[in-house]
Amino acid sequence: MKIYPVTAILLIILLGACATPQDTTELNEQVDYYKDQALQADSIRTEYRNLEEEKRLVEVELNQMMNELERLRATNISLNRSYQEVLSKFNEQINQNQEVVATTSYENLTLQQQLAQKQTMLDERERKLAQTEYELRDKQRTLSMMEYNYTEAKGVLGQKDARIEELESALAAQKLRLDNLKQSIDQALTGFSSDELTVTQKNGKLYLSMSQNLLFTSGSEDIDWRGKQALMQVAEALKNNTDFQVMVEGHTDTDGTASRNWDLSVLRATSIVKELTKYGVEPERITAAGRGFYAPVAPNNTQQGKALNRRSEIVLTPKLDDLYQIIQN
C-alpha cells in the first residue's frame, strides 16, 4: 500500500495559502485538522499491522489446536476400538457355560480390570476432546472478531490514503499551473533587464518585483510609459490564468516620514491595480496594499539598499478552492 509524504504535503499547503489573513486562518485550521487526520491514519496503520501479526499468531495456534483435535479423535477411536474388543471378549466368556466360568474366574477378573481401565481412559479422552472442541470454538470466535477489525481498519486506512493521494495530485496540478504562469510571464517580459524586474517562485506563490525606476519617478504615483508597457504584458499573461489571485504591494525606502511613505506605497499599488484592470484583468481578483518601508528586502543604510526597497510587487497566489474541498470532505 502506497504511503505518501504527509508532512511535506501539509507544509506545501500551509506555505501556499496566503491570499488574505482570513483565508490564512481558515487554512491553518484546516491544515491542523488534516494533520490530525494524518496522525489518525498513522495510528490506524500501526493497529492494522498489529492486527495482522495477532491474526497470524491466532491462525497458527488454531492450526495447532486443529491438529491436536484430530490426534485426540484418532486416539479416541483407537481406544474405543480397543474397548469394544475387550468388551466383546468379556461377553464371549460370560456366555460360556457355568463350568468354564467357574474355572476361569481369574481370567474374568483380569478382563474386568482391563475393561475398567479402558473405560477410564476412554472417559478421560472424551473429556479432553470436549474441552478442546470448546476452546476451538472460542478461538474461532476470536479469529472472526479479529478479521472484522482487520477489514474495518484496512478500509479506514484506504480512505485516508485515497484522500492523501487526491491532495498530492491537487498540489502537483497547482505547482504545474504556477510553473506555466512563471514561464508565460518570463516570456512576456524578455525585453526588460533584471535590474528593472525579477520573477521568483517561492512558498507556493509567484513574486513579480518591479523597481521604482521602471514604473515611477521619485515621489510620484504616476506610471511612466515603460512601466505601462510592462504592466500591459503582465496583464496579458494574467488574463490567460484566471485561477490566480493578484496582490499588488507598494514598498518604499526610509527617506521621508512614515505617514508619507504609507500614502505613497498605497497610491502606487492602486495605480498599478488600475492599470492592470484597464488591460483586462478582473477587478475582483486584485487587492491593492501599501507596505510603506516596513517590508524591506535590503538594509536602508546604503543607496543600493534603498534602491532595492523602492519597488512594487505583484504577488500571484493560486486559488485554494480544490485544496479546501479535499480537506473538508
Rosetta blueprint (number, residue, H / E / L):
1 M L
2 K L
3 I L
4 Y L
5 P L
6 V H
7 T H
8 A H
9 I H
10 L H
11 L H
12 I H
13 I H
14 L H
15 L H
16 G H
17 A L
18 C L
19 A L
20 T L
21 P H
22 Q H
23 D H
24 T H
25 T H
26 E H
27 L H
28 N H
29 E H
30 Q H
31 V H
32 D H
33 Y H
34 Y H
35 K H
36 D H
37 Q H
38 A H
39 L H
40 Q H
41 A H
42 D H
43 S H
44 I H
45 R H
46 T H
47 E H
48 Y H
49 R H
50 N H
51 L H
52 E H
53 E H
54 E H
55 K H
56 R H
57 L H
58 V H
59 E H
60 V H
61 E H
62 L H
63 N H
64 Q H
65 M H
66 M H
67 N H
68 E H
69 L H
70 E H
71 R H
72 L H
73 R H
74 A H
75 T H
76 N H
77 I H
78 S H
79 L H
80 N H
81 R H
82 S H
83 Y H
84 Q H
85 E H
86 V H
87 L H
88 S H
89 K H
90 F H
91 N H
92 E H
93 Q H
94 I H
95 N L
96 Q L
97 N L
98 Q H
99 E H
100 V H
101 V H
102 A H
103 T H
104 T L
105 S H
106 Y H
107 E H
108 N H
109 L H
110 T H
111 L H
112 Q H
113 Q H
114 Q H
115 L H
116 A H
117 Q H
118 K H
119 Q H
120 T H
121 M H
122 L H
123 D H
124 E H
125 R H
126 E H
127 R H
128 K H
129 L H
130 A H
131 Q H
132 T H
133 E H
134 Y H
135 E H
136 L H
137 R H
138 D H
139 K H
140 Q H
141 R H
142 T H
143 L H
144 S H
145 M H
146 M H
147 E H
148 Y H
149 N H
150 Y H
151 T H
152 E H
153 A H
154 K H
155 G H
156 V H
157 L H
158 G H
159 Q H
160 K H
161 D H
162 A H
163 R H
164 I H
165 E H
166 E H
167 L H
168 E H
169 S H
170 A H
171 L H
172 A H
173 A H
174 Q H
175 K H
176 L H
177 R H
178 L H
179 D H
180 N H
181 L H
182 K H
183 Q H
184 S H
185 I H
186 D H
187 Q H
188 A H
189 L L
190 T L
191 G L
192 F L
193 S L
194 S L
195 D L
196 E L
197 L E
198 T E
199 V E
200 T E
201 Q E
202 K E
203 N L
204 G L
205 K E
206 L E
207 Y E
208 L E
209 S E
210 M E
211 S E
212 Q H
213 N H
214 L H
215 L H
216 F E
217 T L
218 S L
219 G L
220 S L
221 E L
222 D L
223 I E
224 D L
225 W H
226 R H
227 G H
228 K H
229 Q H
230 A H
231 L H
232 M H
233 Q H
234 V H
235 A H
236 E H
237 A H
238 L H
239 K H
240 N L
241 N L
242 T L
243 D L
244 F E
245 Q E
246 V E
247 M E
248 V E
249 E E
250 G E
251 H L
252 T L
253 D L
254 T L
255 D L
256 G L
257 T L
258 A H
259 S H
260 R H
261 N H
262 W H
263 D H
264 L H
265 S H
266 V H
267 L H
268 R H
269 A H
270 T H
271 S H
272 I H
273 V H
274 K H
275 E H
276 L H
277 T H
278 K H
279 Y L
280 G L
281 V L
282 E L
283 P H
284 E H
285 R H
286 I E
287 T E
288 A E
289 A E
290 G E
291 R L
292 G L
293 F L
294 Y L
295 A L
296 P L
297 V L
298 A L
299 P L
300 N L
301 N L
302 T L
303 Q H
304 Q H
305 G H
306 K H
307 A H
308 L H
309 N H
310 R L
311 R E
312 S E
313 E E
314 I E
315 V E
316 L E
317 T E
318 P E
319 K L
320 L L
321 D H
322 D H
323 L H
324 Y H
325 Q H
326 I H
327 I H
328 Q H
329 N L
